[in-house]
Amino acid sequence: MSIRRRVILITDGDEYAKRAVEHVAHEVGGRCISMSQGNPSVLTGPAIIQLIKKTPYDPVLVMFDDSGLLGEGAGEKALKFVATHKEIEVLGIIAVASKTRMAEWTKVNVSIDRDGELTPYGVDKFGIPELEIGRLNGDTVYCLDELDVPLIVGIGDIGKMAKRDHYENGSPITRKAVELILERSGFHDKRS
């Protein structure tokens, strides 16, 4: 019987996101599937599953990106495949805000603004709180409401937010989102 791998899914995959996610994965003692980076995503769901299974330990951070394409793009197809795979336990999803051409949105349980504060409101790509509670606009978020996951955390554009989340500064907003998911999932309790 195979062990379910514990993953955090992230709806961004550009170069800034890759650097931030790699840094945060290292800081929290996890692994990042760097090859999942792409804008848009180029790896399929089955290919990502194989990479996840090769990692030596959890949590595994995986990036998905639709690059603003209308409807369900390659990033969302891969994300849905991974999220519903029998050998994967999704600890949570980091939903990344963007300025989309077509207004795709999702519900979020909580957001983290660019100052690192938790807020019930959605945030924009700059990490500034929006006007609606629990709603975030993004380009790889359309399918998230269909998934049964324990926690969706909204944040601004990973690795950016007016340099407040830049990897050279430790990507504090991304790190806080990952740590929140790990804490609420009981990941560290299960590990020990």
C-alpha positions as CSV (number, residue, x, y, z in Angstrom):
1,M,0.0,0.0,0.0
2,S,1.4,3.4,-1.0
3,I,1.7,6.3,1.4
4,R,-0.2,9.4,0.4
5,R,2.2,12.3,-0.2
6,R,1.3,15.6,1.5
7,V,1.3,18.6,-0.9
8,I,0.6,22.3,-1.0
9,L,-0.7,23.5,-4.4
10,I,0.2,27.0,-5.6
11,T,-1.6,28.8,-8.4
12,D,1.4,30.7,-9.8
13,G,4.4,29.5,-11.8
14,D,6.4,32.4,-13.2
15,E,10.1,32.8,-12.4
16,Y,9.5,35.0,-9.4
17,A,7.1,32.4,-8.0
18,K,9.6,29.7,-8.6
19,R,12.4,31.5,-6.7
20,A,10.1,32.3,-3.8
21,V,8.6,28.8,-3.5
22,E,12.0,27.1,-3.7
23,H,13.2,29.4,-0.9
24,V,10.2,28.8,1.3
25,A,10.2,25.0,0.7
26,H,13.8,25.0,1.9
27,E,13.0,27.2,5.0
28,V,10.1,25.0,6.1
29,G,11.9,21.7,5.6
30,G,9.9,20.7,2.5
31,R,10.5,20.2,-1.2
32,C,9.6,22.2,-4.2
33,I,8.9,20.6,-7.6
34,S,10.9,23.3,-9.5
35,M,10.0,21.6,-12.8
36,S,6.4,22.5,-12.2
37,Q,7.3,26.1,-12.9
38,G,6.0,27.5,-16.2
39,N,3.9,30.4,-17.4
40,P,1.8,28.6,-18.5
41,S,2.4,25.2,-17.0
42,V,3.9,22.7,-19.3
43,L,3.9,19.5,-17.2
44,T,0.8,17.3,-17.2
45,G,-0.8,16.0,-14.0
46,P,0.6,12.5,-14.4
47,A,4.1,13.9,-15.0
48,I,3.8,16.0,-11.8
49,I,2.6,13.0,-9.8
50,Q,5.7,11.1,-10.8
51,L,7.9,14.0,-9.7
52,I,6.0,14.2,-6.3
53,K,6.5,10.5,-5.7
54,K,10.3,10.9,-6.3
55,T,10.7,13.5,-3.6
56,P,12.4,12.2,-0.4
57,Y,10.0,13.9,2.1
58,D,7.0,16.1,2.6
59,P,5.6,18.7,2.4
60,V,5.9,19.1,-1.4
61,L,5.1,22.5,-2.9
62,V,3.8,22.4,-6.5
63,M,3.2,25.3,-8.9
64,F,0.5,25.6,-11.5
65,D,-0.1,28.5,-13.9
66,D,-2.6,29.2,-16.7
67,S,-0.9,32.5,-17.8
68,G,-4.3,34.3,-18.0
69,L,-5.8,32.0,-20.6
70,L,-9.6,31.9,-20.8
71,G,-11.3,28.9,-19.2
72,E,-9.6,25.8,-18.0
73,G,-6.0,25.9,-19.1
74,A,-3.2,23.5,-18.8
75,G,-2.3,24.6,-15.3
76,E,-5.8,24.0,-14.0
77,K,-6.1,20.6,-15.7
78,A,-2.9,19.5,-14.1
79,L,-3.9,21.0,-10.7
80,K,-7.2,19.1,-10.7
81,F,-5.5,15.9,-11.7
82,V,-3.0,16.2,-8.8
83,A,-5.6,17.4,-6.3
84,T,-7.9,14.4,-6.9
85,H,-5.2,11.7,-7.2
86,K,-5.6,8.9,-4.7
87,E,-1.9,9.0,-3.7
88,I,-2.0,12.7,-2.8
89,E,-3.2,14.5,0.3
90,V,-3.7,18.2,-0.3
91,L,-2.9,20.1,2.9
92,G,-4.1,23.3,1.3
93,I,-3.9,25.6,-1.7
94,I,-2.3,29.0,-2.0
95,A,-4.6,30.9,-4.4
96,V,-2.6,33.8,-6.1
97,A,-4.4,37.0,-7.1
98,S,-3.8,38.4,-10.6
99,K,-5.2,41.0,-12.9
100,T,-7.1,38.6,-15.2
101,R,-8.4,39.3,-18.7
102,M,-11.5,37.4,-17.9
103,A,-12.7,37.7,-14.3
104,E,-12.1,34.2,-12.8
105,W,-12.4,34.0,-9.1
106,T,-12.6,31.6,-6.2
107,K,-13.6,31.5,-2.6
108,V,-10.8,31.7,-0.1
109,N,-11.0,30.8,3.6
110,V,-8.6,33.5,4.5
111,S,-6.1,35.9,2.8
112,I,-2.8,37.3,3.8
113,D,-2.2,40.9,2.8
114,R,1.2,42.4,1.8
115,D,1.9,43.4,5.3
116,G,1.6,39.8,6.5
117,E,-1.8,40.4,8.2
118,L,-4.6,37.8,8.0
119,T,-7.8,39.2,6.5
120,P,-11.2,37.7,5.7
121,Y,-11.2,39.8,2.5
122,G,-9.7,38.7,-0.8
123,V,-6.5,40.6,-1.9
124,D,-5.4,41.9,-5.3
125,K,-2.1,41.1,-7.0
126,F,-0.4,43.8,-5.0
127,G,-1.6,42.2,-1.7
128,I,-4.0,45.0,-0.9
129,P,-7.3,43.8,0.6
130,E,-10.3,43.9,-1.8
131,L,-13.9,44.8,-0.9
132,E,-15.4,41.3,-0.9
133,I,-15.1,38.9,2.0
134,G,-13.7,35.5,1.0
135,R,-13.3,36.1,-2.8
136,L,-10.1,36.3,-4.8
137,N,-9.6,37.1,-8.6
138,G,-6.9,35.1,-10.3
139,D,-6.1,33.3,-13.5
140,T,-5.6,29.7,-12.3
141,V,-8.4,29.6,-9.7
142,Y,-11.5,28.8,-11.6
143,C,-11.5,25.1,-10.6
144,L,-10.7,25.5,-6.9
145,D,-14.3,25.7,-5.8
146,E,-14.8,22.2,-7.3
147,L,-12.1,20.7,-5.1
148,D,-12.5,19.2,-1.6
149,V,-9.5,20.8,0.2
150,P,-9.2,21.8,3.8
151,L,-7.9,25.3,3.3
152,I,-7.5,27.9,0.6
153,V,-5.3,30.9,1.4
154,G,-5.4,33.9,-0.8
155,I,-2.3,36.1,-1.4
156,G,-1.0,38.6,-3.9
157,D,1.4,37.9,-6.7
158,I,4.1,35.6,-5.3
159,G,7.6,37.0,-5.1
160,K,6.4,40.5,-5.9
161,M,3.9,42.7,-4.1
162,A,6.1,45.8,-4.4
163,K,9.1,43.6,-3.4
164,R,7.5,42.8,-0.1
165,D,7.5,39.1,-1.0
166,H,10.8,39.1,-3.0
167,Y,12.9,35.9,-2.4
168,E,15.9,38.1,-1.4
169,N,13.7,39.3,1.5
170,G,12.8,35.7,2.4
171,S,9.4,35.7,0.7
172,P,7.6,36.4,4.0
173,I,4.1,36.5,2.6
174,T,4.5,33.1,0.8
175,R,6.2,31.7,3.8
176,K,3.3,32.8,6.1
177,A,0.8,31.2,3.8
178,V,2.7,27.9,3.7
179,E,3.2,27.9,7.5
180,L,-0.5,28.7,8.0
181,I,-1.5,25.7,5.9
182,L,1.0,23.4,7.7
183,E,-0.3,24.6,11.1
184,R,-4.0,24.2,10.3
185,S,-3.5,20.8,8.7
186,G,-1.7,19.5,11.8
187,F,1.3,18.5,9.5
188,H,3.9,18.9,12.2
189,D,1.8,16.9,14.7
190,K,1.4,14.0,12.2
191,R,5.1,14.1,11.4
192,S,6.2,13.6,15.0
